[in-house]
């Protein structure tokens, strides 16, 4: 029993941390979500440190000693600590707001309280700070605290947790929850969509299904199938048609890759179970698109899909205008940016008359995630995203190229590159990757794929030895 807890409890806690924002968004504001995420991160950190998965014949104290040694040598850990400090400074350095100068009879944009430090609109930085803390804990847990079997357990737990949260969110919408009702419209005035996180968890669930069949975890197979079907519901309800298509393609490609790589490891009965368990996901997607009457938003998505009108009418003109506005706003504050949440305020000072002819005054962000990240965080803030992603990518590439340990390819090895391609694709038309739930799910996918590759010189069993 103690071995079971040591091996899988940490994975379950990491899954809960990753999915927590999805449970909370129908009922809590950003401040409440940030508080829960922060304290939950500290709880999960205790599990990550005290109960790392033993590898081979390790005792628990040996696993803890190995975990501590690996974390200290991990450049991503120290980089993440700097990121957390940076995010904390930005979250407390508020004060960015519109101010009226009565003598000059003009409006201006007030700088943060300490102008030489990164800042934010009051309250806008608390959730990104909590997300950075959760990301620090999660990445170290995925990289050093769980092994191959526990990684599959994480995918199973994350799939079912995400599925439950999707069902709760859809039920909240059906019972008239106003915050959820505003999200199902998927308007590009505020181009951050919760459905993107469900798309990432859907991909993780597919990988988990093949891993469970291969490892003969029969009891977990049905759980994953239910989670995938529910995540599909969340994707269809809470994402625009462009995002749905991107993750639909990701699902099909990952299905093909997993099927080809597992063809010699899964029996005929296993293949039959896989196909049967994938049916609920397909059926849920079809039924959701057939909804009509009270679900007028779904009728619009169906018509857009059938007519290949993936993006709204006039979207290209709006995005081009917003890109021009973003460029001018960034040039005013190139290093630290305008501050989190300040784009809709800064836009009023740099938009031209021609821009206002196509851009709504209620626009909250550019329709391009890369511009949104650069204009509000500046070069310094954007460099954290680039460097952190580069460290994760280097781990993946280094193990892929330089490790001489034996490996057999599986779908989990391709989860990171395919998921990142999908997130880059949707970032061209929205800002969803900046959400805490998407950031945590995407970071988990990248860390798990690199951790699934055998590390040179690591003791004990690798993921290549299927339990």
N, C-alpha and C positions, 0 to 999 in steps of 0.2 A: 504493500500500500504506500509506504514512504517513497519507494522508487517511482511509483506511478505519479505521485504528487510532484516529486522533484523533476520528473521528465515533462509533464504536461500542464501543470498548474500555471507555470510562468507563461506558457504559450496562450492559455486561456485569458490571463490577465492582459497580455499584450493585445489580444484581439478585442477585448472590451475597451481598452484605451483607444484603439484605432477607430472603433465604431461609435464611441461615446457621443461625438457631436451629432451623429445622425439620429440618435435617440432623443436628443434634447431640443433640436431646432423647432419642432412644432409647438413647444410649450414654453421655451425660455428665450430671452434676448441674449445678445452677444456677451454682456457682462456676466450673466448667470452661467452661460456655457463655459466662459473662460474660467470662472471660479471652480466649477466642477472638474474641468479638464486639468487644471493645475493641481488640485489636491489628489485627483485620481492618478496623475503622473507620479506624485510622490509615493503613493501606495504601490503602484506597479514597480517603481524603482526599487523598493524594498524586496520585492519578489525577484526581480532581475538580478540583484546583488546576492541575495541569500539563497536562492534556489536555482542556480544555473543547471542546465541538463548535464548529468554526468556522461562522459564519453568513454566508451570501452569499460575498463574495470575501475574507473575513478570512484572514490568515495566522495560524499558531499563536500567535505572540507578541501579535497583536492580540486574539485570543480570550481569552488569559490576562489581558490588561489590562482588557478589558471585564468579564470574570468578577470580577476583584478590585474594580472600581468598583461593580458591582451588589451584591456581597456587603456591602461597607461601607455602602451606602445601605439595605440590607434590614433593617427592624426585627425580622423574625423571626430573623435571625442573632444579633443582640445579645440578644434575649429567650432564644434557645436557649442562649447562653453562660451567662446567669444561671441557667437551668434546670439545666445541667450542674453548675455550682458548687453549687447547692442539693442536687442528687441526690448529689454527692460527699460533702458534709457529712453528709447523712443516712446514707450508707452506712458511714461511719467512726464515726459516733456511735451505737455499739451499746450493749448493756447492758440493754435492755428484757427482763425475764424475771420469772417468779414467784419470790418470796422469802418464807421462813418466819421469822416473828418469834417466837422461843422464849419471850420474856418475856410478850408479849401473847397467845401461843398463837393466832396467826392468820396467814393468808397475805395477801400484798399483791403489787401489781404494781410492780416496780422501774422507776424512770424511767431514761431513757438517761443516759449518762455526763455529758453537759452538758445539763441539763434545759431550758435556754432555747433550744436548737437542735433542729431536727427529728432524730428518731432512728429506730431500728429494732431488731428482734430480731437478735441477732448473725448475720451472714451473709445476712439477708433483703434488704439494700439493694444488694448488689453487682451483681446482674443488672439491676435498674431503672437503676442508674447507667450501666452499659455500654449499655443500650438508649437512654438519653438521648444518649450520645455518638454512637451509630450514627444516631439520628434527626437530630441536628444535621448530620452529614455528608450523610446522604441527602437531607434537605430542601433543602439548599443545592445539591446536585448536580442534583436534579430541577428546581429553580427557575431555575438560572443556568448549569449546565454542559452540559446536553444540549438538543438542539433537537427538532423534530417527528419527523424520521426516527429519531433516537436514542431518543426516547420509545417509539416502536413497537418498536425493538430491545430496549429494557428489558423491555417487556411480553412479548415473545417469550422472552427469556432467563429472566425470572422464572417464566413458565409452565412451561417445561421443567425448571428447577431445582426448583420446587415439586412437579412430577410425579415427578421422580426421588426426592425425599425421601419422598413418599408411598409409593412402591413399596418403598423401603428400610424404612420404618416398618412397613408391612404384613408384609413378609418377616420383620422382627425379631419381630413378634407371632407369626407362624406358627411360628417356631423357638423360641418360649418365652421371649422377653425379658420379664422381670417388670415393668420400668418401663413398657413399652408396654402390657402386658396390663392394668395398672391404669387406663390411660387409655381403653381401648376400652369400659370399663364405663360411662363417662360419668355418674358418680354426682354428685348435687348436694351431697354432703358437701363436695366441693372443686370448686365450680362454675366452673372455668376449663377450657375445652375447646380442644385443639389444632386440632380440625376447623374452628374459626372462621377460622383463617388460611388453610386450604385453600379455604374458601368465597370469601374475598376474592381469592385467586389464580385461582380458577375464573372469577370475573367479569372479572378482568384478561385472562385467556386468551381469553375470548369477544370482548372488544374487540380484542385483538391479531389474532384470526383475521380479522375483518372488515377491519382495517387492512392486513393482509398481502394479502388478496384484492384490495383496492382498489389497493394499490401494486404488485401483480403480483409479490410475493415468493413465488413458487410453492414454492421449496425450504423456506421457513419455515412454510408452511401445515400440512404434515404434522407438523412438530415441535410446533406449537401444539396440534394435535388430540390428539396423544399426551399432552402435558402436561395438557390439560383433562380427558381421561379419567382419568388418574392422580390429579389433584387431586379429582375426583369420588369416587374410591375413598377418598382420605384424609378427605374430608368425611363420607362415609357411615360410615366406621369410627370416626372420632374425634370425632364430634359427636352430641349427643342429637337426638331427632326434631324438637324445636322449632327448633333451629338449622338442621337440614337443610331444613325447610320454608321458613324465612325466606330462606335462600340459594337454594333452588329457585325461589322467587317472584322473587328478585332476578335470577336467571339468565334466567327467562322474560321479565321486563319489559325487561331490557337487550337480549335477543335481538330483541324486538319493536321497540325504539327503534332499534337498530343497523340492522335490516333496513329500516325505513321511511326512515331518513336516508341509507342507501346505495343506495336503489333505482335512482337515476339514474347512479351511479358504477361499478356492478358489471355486467359483461356477463352474458348468459344462462349461459355456461360457468362464470363465476365464481360465480353463484348455485347452480349444480348442485354445484360443488366445496364450497361452504359447507355445503349440506345433507348431503352425503355425509360431510364431515369432522366434523359434529356428531353423527353416528350413534354413534361409539364412546363418547361421553360418556353418551348415553341408555342404550346397552346395558350399560355398566359399572354405572350406577345400578340398573337393573332386576335384573341378575345378582346384584349385592351384596345386594339386599334378599331375593333368593330363597335365599341361603345358609342352611343349617340344620345340624343335628347338632352338630359341634364348635364352631360359631359360634352358640351359644345367644343371645348378646347381640343378634345380628342378627335372630333370630326374635322377640325382644321388641320390637325397633324396628318390625318388619313388623306385628306385632299391634297396636302402638300406632297406627301409621299407618292401618291398616284400620278400627280402632275409633274414630279421631279422639281418642284419649287422648294428646294432645300432651305433657302434663306428667304427672309421677308422681302417684299417688294421695296426697291430703293435702298437695299442694305449696302450695296457697294458704295453709293454716294455718301451715305451716312458714315460708313467706316473710313472712307478717304478723308472726309472732313474732320472726323475725330482724330485721325492720325496726324493731320496738319496741326490741329489744336494741341495735341500731345507734344509734338516737336517743339512748338513755340513755348509751351509751358516748361518743358524740360530744359531748354536753353536758358531760361531765367534762373533755374536752380539745378545745375547739372550734377553736382556731387552728392548732395543729401536729398534732393527731390523736393517736391512741394509739401510733403508730409502725408501720412496715411489719412485717407478720407478727404483730401483737399482738392482732388481733381474737379468735382463739380463747382467748387468755389473759384478755383484758378481759371476755369474755362470762361467765366464771365469777363475776364480781363484780357484774354488773348484771342477769343473767337471773333471773326470778322462778320460783317453783315451777310456775306455770302454763306458763311458757315451756319448762321442762324436760320437761313432759308431751308436747310435740310436737317439740322440737329435740333432735337427737343430741348427746351430749357430744363427739363427734368432728367436729363441724361446723367447717370451716376458714374460712368466709367467708359473708357474707350472700348470699342468692339475688337480689341486685340490685346491679349493678355500680356504680351511682351512690352507694349507701349505703356500699359497700365502699371506694370511693375517698375519700369524705368522712370516714369514721370513722377510717381509718388515716393519712390525710394531712392532715386538718383543712381549714379554710377556705383557708389559705395554699397548701397543696399542691394543692388542687382548683382554685384560681385559675389555676395554671399550665396545667392542661388547658383551662380555659375560654378564657384569653387566647390560647394557641397555636392552638386551633381557630378562634377568632375572626379571628386574623390571616390564616390560610389561607382562611377563608371570605370575608374582605373582599377579598383578592386576586382570588378567583373572581368575586365580585359586581361589583367595580369594573371588571374587564376585560369582564364580560358587559354592563354597563350603559353604561359611559362610552367604551369603545374604539370608534372609528369605522373601524378597519381592517376590510377585507373578511373575512368568515368563511363557512365552510360547515359546518353542524352535522354532527357525527359522534358515534359511541357514546362515544368517549373524553371528550367534553365532559360527559357525564352519568354517568361512572364515579364521580366524587366524591359528588354528592348521593345517588345511589342506594345506594352502598356505605355511606355514613354513616347513611342511614335503616335499613339492615339491621343495622349495629352498634348503633345506638340501640335497635332492637327486641329484639335478643338481650340487651342490657345490662339489660333489665327483669327478666330471669330468671336471669342468670349474670354472672360477672365476667371474661369472656374478653377484653374489650377492654384489660384491664390487662396481658395477656401481652406479652412483647417481640416475638414473631413477629407478633401481630395489630397491635400499635402501629406496627411498621415497615411492614407491608403497607397498613394504613389510611392512614398518613401519606403513603405513596407515591401512593396513589390520589388523595388530595386535591391533592397538589402537581402531579401530572401533568395533572389536569383543568384547573386554573387555568393551567398553563404552555402547554396546548394552545390556549387562547384567545389571539388576537393581542394583543401588548402595544403600546400607543400609542408610536410614535417609535422602536421597535427596528429596527435596520438589518437589511438582508438579507431573506431569504425567511422567511415564516411557515409555520406548519403547514398553512395553507390551500393551499399549493402542493405537491401530492402528487408525490413523486419517482417 
